[in-house]
Amino acid sequence: MIRVPELIERKRDGGELSSDELVQLMLGYAKGEIPDYQLAAFCMAVYFKGLSSAETYALTDALIRTGETVDLHGALGRKVVDKHSTGGVGDKTSIAVGPIVAACGVPFGKMSGRGLGHTGGTLDKLESIPGFRVELTTEEFIDQVRSVGLAIVGATADLVPADKKLYALRDVTATVDSYSLIAASIMSKKIAGGADAIVLDVKVGDGAFMKARADAERLADVMIDLGRRAGREVVAVISDMDEPLGHAVGNALEIREAIATLKGEGPSDFVQLVVEASTQLLVLSDLGLSREQAHGRVEQALADGSALAAYERWIAAQGGNPDEAALPSAPVVREVTARRAGYVRSLGAVQVGNAALRLGAGRRAKDDRIDHAVGIVSRKKRGDAVAVGDALAEIHAHDEQSAEVAADEVLAAYEIADDEPQERSVILDVIAA
Ligand code: URA
């Protein structure tokens, strides 16, 4: 039997824990036998002293052992791929990537999360589609990946239950932003979720957990190593999150943008990331494609309408109405106009995310109801020239008052300068094992 104070003390003093100790710690915590205050002290010790690569893997494995695992490969008899983002503003990438990959004949099974703070969550976005069910049983999830080639669902309560408790504890004990803890938290869910190959979209910048590129690359390396140890292939795309991704921020608005992208009419930064993530997933798949061939297939699925058809099949299979006209619209739409001429130097992702949150697109408290119709559509982004009076953005709001508050916040999020800023790609790097 472990003595928890002794483990905390050893970690606090920079010592190493065994995998058996970490398993007992996580199982005891998941069962409620070890209290929050001891885990809080443990997380703080890890925050300051870190975990070795063996310990990070042992913690990931210990988290997985607290719940059920899904064997997608065994159930389908072939390689299944998945994608995960570390979280950002306007990030609807999976909603376009899933149908593209499925249209190319590669099974895509993903368990997703809800919004956190200023960042949106894929499940909340999907729930703006009338009728769409995010809560499928594990059997329904597997059946749908088999029959439709694509499912995106909420993680069941039994998938890594210790992470659910631990994440909530870290959120209120200033221990979220530790590489080892983030990597173990994300990868435990990805490994338990059953995909063989995973593309990680590691965001960096104002709107991301990792503000500096070196930190994002280090996090990516740790997650790739965890995947390798668990026998999963992992590729990390390091992408820019200084400004919101694409134009739309807000649930139904983002679904519309994902549909536009599948029709070949998406905003350039979003299209670039969607095409890169899809290409990487096809390269990792069992189709045996080179990067050039995979890229060609992705472009073809977008051009010939098969990705859009896969989207419609997927949404209908989960009970949703795939017709764009069925999505909710906000009653008030208000323009934000430029007060000065120049070039957009920056559009703060956190400010835009927070403005959308206050409009009702996200939750401030755990049980808040989301207004799926509201949000922000930017018309100008970094590098765009603006004249006085040009529309910078649109606010989609429930009423005039909240539209006015959001308009001020969004205007403040724009930095307009005299000089044209240097062009920057949304994809900063791609790291493979
Ligand atoms: N997302 C997760 O699932 N866990 C973390 O720790 C951070 C982001």
Boltz pocket constraint, residues with backbone or C-beta under 6 A from the ligand:
constraints:
  - pocket:
      binder: B
      contacts: [[A, 85], [A, 86], [A, 87], [A, 167], [A, 176], [A, 181], [A, 182], [A, 183], [A, 185], [A, 186]]
      max_distance: 6.0
